[in-house]
């Protein structure tokens, strides 16, 4: 039996860093392709639930996650803003943002 692969989440840059203004702010990313299918939706919902108001994350999915988006909308309603950043064909990347 192989050990589960860790989920990679890239943290967002912290405020108060250097002042050179040359850094590109990145969203923390959750790559759903690395999460076992049996727990994928639960893990993503949990990650979105942990976002404070006004924060956002990027979700990378192996397909257009329409069933997941329906779940997220039913749970978070208008509190969650969803925008596609990349639409396939290899992966879909979405920005999930909690409204302040």
C-alpha positions as CSV (number, residue, x, y, z in Angstrom):
1,X,0.0,0.0,0.0
2,X,1.4,3.4,-1.0
3,X,1.3,6.4,1.3
4,X,-1.1,9.1,0.3
5,X,0.5,12.0,-1.5
6,X,0.5,15.4,0.3
7,X,-1.7,18.1,-1.0
8,X,0.4,21.1,-2.1
9,X,-0.9,24.5,-1.0
10,X,1.2,27.5,-2.0
11,X,0.8,30.2,0.6
12,X,0.0,33.7,-0.4
13,X,2.7,36.3,0.2
14,X,2.5,37.9,3.7
15,X,1.8,41.6,4.1
16,X,4.7,43.7,5.3
17,X,7.3,41.9,3.1
18,X,9.9,43.8,1.1
19,X,8.8,47.0,-0.6
20,X,10.4,46.5,-4.0
21,X,6.9,46.1,-5.6
22,X,8.3,43.5,-8.0
23,X,6.6,40.5,-6.5
24,X,3.5,39.2,-8.1
25,X,0.9,38.4,-5.5
26,X,-0.3,34.8,-6.0
27,X,-3.4,33.1,-4.6
28,X,-2.8,30.0,-2.5
29,X,-3.5,27.0,-4.7
30,X,-5.2,23.8,-3.9
31,X,-4.5,21.1,-6.6
32,X,-7.5,18.8,-6.4
33,X,-5.8,16.4,-8.8
34,X,-3.6,15.3,-5.8
35,X,-6.6,14.6,-3.5
36,X,-8.1,11.1,-3.6
37,X,-11.4,11.2,-5.4
38,X,-13.3,9.7,-2.4
39,X,-12.6,12.8,-0.3
40,X,-12.0,15.4,-2.9
41,X,-15.2,17.5,-2.5
42,X,-15.0,17.4,1.3
43,X,-11.4,18.6,1.3
44,X,-12.2,21.4,-1.1
45,X,-15.3,22.5,0.9
46,X,-13.2,22.5,4.0
47,X,-10.6,24.6,2.4
48,X,-13.1,27.2,1.2
49,X,-14.8,27.2,4.6
50,X,-11.4,28.2,6.2
51,X,-11.1,31.2,4.0
52,X,-11.7,34.4,6.0
53,X,-14.0,37.0,4.4
54,X,-12.2,38.9,1.7
55,X,-9.7,36.1,1.1
56,X,-9.4,33.9,-2.0
57,X,-7.8,30.7,-3.2
58,X,-7.2,29.1,-6.6
59,X,-8.5,25.6,-7.2
60,X,-6.9,23.4,-9.9
61,X,-9.2,20.6,-11.1
62,X,-8.8,17.7,-13.6
63,X,-12.1,18.6,-15.3
64,X,-14.7,21.4,-15.3
65,X,-16.0,21.0,-11.6
66,X,-19.6,21.7,-12.3
67,X,-21.0,19.3,-9.6
68,X,-18.6,20.7,-7.0
69,X,-19.5,24.3,-8.0
70,X,-23.2,23.4,-7.4
71,X,-22.3,22.1,-4.0
72,X,-20.3,25.2,-3.1
73,X,-23.1,27.5,-4.2
74,X,-25.6,25.5,-2.1
75,X,-23.4,25.8,0.9
76,X,-22.0,29.3,0.6
77,X,-24.6,31.0,-1.6
78,X,-23.7,34.6,-2.5
79,X,-20.9,34.6,0.0
80,X,-18.6,32.9,-2.5
81,X,-17.5,34.4,-5.8
82,X,-16.3,31.9,-8.5
83,X,-14.3,32.8,-11.5
84,X,-12.6,30.6,-14.1
85,X,-9.0,31.5,-14.7
86,X,-8.1,28.6,-17.1
87,X,-10.6,26.3,-18.8
88,X,-8.9,23.1,-19.8
89,X,-8.1,21.0,-21.7
90,X,-5.5,19.5,-19.3
91,X,-6.8,21.3,-16.1
92,X,-9.2,23.9,-15.0
93,X,-8.2,26.7,-12.6
94,X,-10.7,28.7,-10.7
95,X,-10.6,31.5,-8.3
96,X,-12.8,31.0,-5.2
97,X,-13.2,34.2,-3.2
98,X,-15.2,34.8,-0.1
99,X,-16.9,38.2,-0.1
100,X,-16.0,40.5,2.7
